[in-house]
Amino acid sequence: MRLDKFLKVSRLIKRRTVAKELADKGRVEINGQPSKASSLVKSGDVLTLHFGQKLVKVRVQSLKETAKKEEADSLYELISESFAEKKNN
């Protein structure tokens, strides 16, 4: 499944166009490698998402073409969620 579609179906990102933009800016990694929106995601992959100051790491559990709101979080396992420290000048 394409990376941008997985991010939308899993509801990690609300819209597919936003997921595509984030990936194409190099802010999404699959298994430590920068990835494009068209990169393929498979079960077991570790995704790292850079949202501004927030860093989210998830492991892909399963792939579905569509998912209800209640089952969306079962598509991935949250590994870590952290915030970058602000630099004092």
C-alpha atoms as an extended CHARMM CRD file, in Angstrom:
* protein
*
        89  EXT
         1         1  MET       CA              0.0000000000        0.0000000000        0.0000000000  PROA      1               0.0000000000
         2         2  ARG       CA              1.2170000000        3.5100000000       -0.7640000000  PROA      2               0.0000000000
         3         3  LEU       CA              2.5770000000        5.4800000000        2.1780000000  PROA      3               0.0000000000
         4         4  ASP       CA              0.1960000000        8.4340000000        1.7340000000  PROA      4               0.0000000000
         5         5  LYS       CA             -2.8260000000        6.1290000000        1.5920000000  PROA      5               0.0000000000
         6         6  PHE       CA             -1.7690000000        4.2250000000        4.7290000000  PROA      6               0.0000000000
         7         7  LEU       CA             -1.3070000000        7.4790000000        6.6690000000  PROA      7               0.0000000000
         8         8  LYS       CA             -4.8280000000        8.5550000000        5.6900000000  PROA      8               0.0000000000
         9         9  VAL       CA             -6.5690000000        5.1890000000        6.2840000000  PROA      9               0.0000000000
        10        10  SER       CA             -4.8590000000        4.8040000000        9.6800000000  PROA      10              0.0000000000
        11        11  ARG       CA             -5.8490000000        8.3880000000       10.5090000000  PROA      11              0.0000000000
        12        12  LEU       CA             -2.3030000000        9.3160000000       11.4990000000  PROA      12              0.0000000000
        13        13  ILE       CA             -2.8900000000       12.2150000000        9.0740000000  PROA      13              0.0000000000
        14        14  LYS       CA             -6.3860000000       13.4930000000        8.2430000000  PROA      14              0.0000000000
        15        15  ARG       CA             -6.0770000000       14.0170000000        4.4930000000  PROA      15              0.0000000000
        16        16  ARG       CA             -4.1760000000       12.1400000000        1.8200000000  PROA      16              0.0000000000
        17        17  THR       CA             -2.9750000000       15.3760000000        0.1840000000  PROA      17              0.0000000000
        18        18  VAL       CA             -1.4580000000       16.4780000000        3.5010000000  PROA      18              0.0000000000
        19        19  ALA       CA              0.1810000000       13.0500000000        3.8870000000  PROA      19              0.0000000000
        20        20  LYS       CA              1.6120000000       13.3750000000        0.3630000000  PROA      20              0.0000000000
        21        21  GLU       CA              3.0240000000       16.8470000000        1.0760000000  PROA      21              0.0000000000
        22        22  LEU       CA              4.5980000000       15.7050000000        4.3570000000  PROA      22              0.0000000000
        23        23  ALA       CA              6.2240000000       12.6740000000        2.7100000000  PROA      23              0.0000000000
        24        24  ASP       CA              7.4710000000       14.6160000000       -0.3110000000  PROA      24              0.0000000000
        25        25  LYS       CA              9.1250000000       17.1380000000        2.0240000000  PROA      25              0.0000000000
        26        26  GLY       CA             11.1630000000       14.2750000000        3.5420000000  PROA      26              0.0000000000
        27        27  ARG       CA              9.3730000000       14.3570000000        6.9000000000  PROA      27              0.0000000000
        28        28  VAL       CA              8.3290000000       10.6800000000        6.8300000000  PROA      28              0.0000000000
        29        29  GLU       CA             10.7440000000        7.7540000000        7.0840000000  PROA      29              0.0000000000
        30        30  ILE       CA             10.1670000000        4.0470000000        6.5480000000  PROA      30              0.0000000000
        31        31  ASN       CA             12.6250000000        1.9140000000        8.5240000000  PROA      31              0.0000000000
        32        32  GLY       CA             14.9650000000        4.9200000000        8.8930000000  PROA      32              0.0000000000
        33        33  GLN       CA             14.9870000000        5.7950000000        5.1800000000  PROA      33              0.0000000000
        34        34  PRO       CA             13.4120000000        9.0440000000        3.8960000000  PROA      34              0.0000000000
        35        35  SER       CA             10.3730000000        8.0770000000        1.8160000000  PROA      35              0.0000000000
        36        36  LYS       CA              8.1370000000        9.5540000000       -0.8520000000  PROA      36              0.0000000000
        37        37  ALA       CA              4.3330000000        9.3890000000       -0.8460000000  PROA      37              0.0000000000
        38        38  SER       CA              4.4470000000        6.5880000000       -3.4320000000  PROA      38              0.0000000000
        39        39  SER       CA              6.7550000000        4.3790000000       -1.3070000000  PROA      39              0.0000000000
        40        40  LEU       CA              5.2460000000        1.0060000000       -0.4370000000  PROA      40              0.0000000000
        41        41  VAL       CA              4.4080000000        0.1920000000        3.1780000000  PROA      41              0.0000000000
        42        42  LYS       CA              4.1220000000       -3.3810000000        4.4690000000  PROA      42              0.0000000000
        43        43  SER       CA              3.3220000000       -4.9760000000        7.8290000000  PROA      43              0.0000000000
        44        44  GLY       CA              6.2080000000       -4.7030000000       10.2620000000  PROA      44              0.0000000000
        45        45  ASP       CA              7.6040000000       -1.4590000000        8.8300000000  PROA      45              0.0000000000
        46        46  VAL       CA              8.5120000000        1.2830000000       11.2990000000  PROA      46              0.0000000000
        47        47  LEU       CA              7.3110000000        4.7440000000       10.2610000000  PROA      47              0.0000000000
        48        48  THR       CA              8.8020000000        7.9320000000       11.7090000000  PROA      48              0.0000000000
        49        49  LEU       CA              6.7420000000       11.0930000000       11.2610000000  PROA      49              0.0000000000
        50        50  HSD       CA              8.1370000000       14.5860000000       11.8800000000  PROA      50              0.0000000000
        51        51  PHE       CA              5.2860000000       16.9820000000       12.7630000000  PROA      51              0.0000000000
        52        52  GLY       CA              7.0240000000       20.2950000000       13.4710000000  PROA      52              0.0000000000
        53        53  GLN       CA              8.4300000000       19.8330000000       16.9970000000  PROA      53              0.0000000000
        54        54  LYS       CA              6.7230000000       16.4310000000       17.4410000000  PROA      54              0.0000000000
        55        55  LEU       CA              8.3000000000       13.0940000000       16.4960000000  PROA      55              0.0000000000
        56        56  VAL       CA              6.0230000000       10.0310000000       16.2380000000  PROA      56              0.0000000000
        57        57  LYS       CA              7.2190000000        6.4520000000       15.6510000000  PROA      57              0.0000000000
        58        58  VAL       CA              4.7640000000        3.6790000000       14.7900000000  PROA      58              0.0000000000
        59        59  ARG       CA              4.9880000000        0.0550000000       13.6510000000  PROA      59              0.0000000000
        60        60  VAL       CA              2.5980000000       -1.0180000000       10.8930000000  PROA      60              0.0000000000
        61        61  GLN       CA              0.4240000000       -3.8850000000       12.1870000000  PROA      61              0.0000000000
        62        62  SER       CA             -1.8850000000       -4.4820000000        9.2200000000  PROA      62              0.0000000000
        63        63  LEU       CA             -2.9770000000       -2.9420000000        5.9330000000  PROA      63              0.0000000000
        64        64  LYS       CA             -6.5840000000       -2.2800000000        4.9090000000  PROA      64              0.0000000000
        65        65  GLU       CA             -8.0220000000       -0.3420000000        1.9920000000  PROA      65              0.0000000000
        66        66  THR       CA            -10.5610000000        1.2880000000        4.3190000000  PROA      66              0.0000000000
        67        67  ALA       CA            -11.0020000000        1.3790000000        8.0760000000  PROA      67              0.0000000000
        68        68  LYS       CA            -13.6900000000        2.6640000000       10.3710000000  PROA      68              0.0000000000
        69        69  LYS       CA            -12.7280000000        5.3000000000       12.8960000000  PROA      69              0.0000000000
        70        70  GLU       CA            -12.8620000000        2.7720000000       15.7440000000  PROA      70              0.0000000000
        71        71  GLU       CA            -10.5020000000        0.2990000000       14.0480000000  PROA      71              0.0000000000
        72        72  ALA       CA             -8.0420000000        2.7960000000       12.5340000000  PROA      72              0.0000000000
        73        73  ASP       CA             -5.6660000000        2.6870000000       15.5200000000  PROA      73              0.0000000000
        74        74  SER       CA             -5.4370000000       -1.1140000000       15.2490000000  PROA      74              0.0000000000
        75        75  LEU       CA             -3.5480000000       -0.6820000000       11.9600000000  PROA      75              0.0000000000
        76        76  TYR       CA             -0.4490000000        0.5200000000       13.8080000000  PROA      76              0.0000000000
        77        77  GLU       CA              1.3160000000        0.2620000000       17.1770000000  PROA      77              0.0000000000
        78        78  LEU       CA              2.6620000000        3.4530000000       18.7500000000  PROA      78              0.0000000000
        79        79  ILE       CA              6.3480000000        2.9650000000       19.5670000000  PROA      79              0.0000000000
        80        80  SER       CA              7.2030000000        6.4640000000       20.7830000000  PROA      80              0.0000000000
        81        81  GLU       CA              6.0270000000       10.0420000000       20.7510000000  PROA      81              0.0000000000
        82        82  SER       CA              8.3680000000       12.8670000000       21.7070000000  PROA      82              0.0000000000
        83        83  PHE       CA              8.8630000000       16.5890000000       21.3810000000  PROA      83              0.0000000000
        84        84  ALA       CA             12.0700000000       18.2720000000       20.2510000000  PROA      84              0.0000000000
        85        85  GLU       CA             13.5650000000       20.5760000000       22.8420000000  PROA      85              0.0000000000
        86        86  LYS       CA             13.5470000000       24.2760000000       22.0920000000  PROA      86              0.0000000000
        87        87  LYS       CA             16.9790000000       25.8370000000       21.6490000000  PROA      87              0.0000000000
        88        88  ASN       CA             17.7630000000       28.8180000000       23.8520000000  PROA      88              0.0000000000
        89        89  ASN       CA             19.8670000000       31.4800000000       22.1270000000  PROA      89              0.0000000000
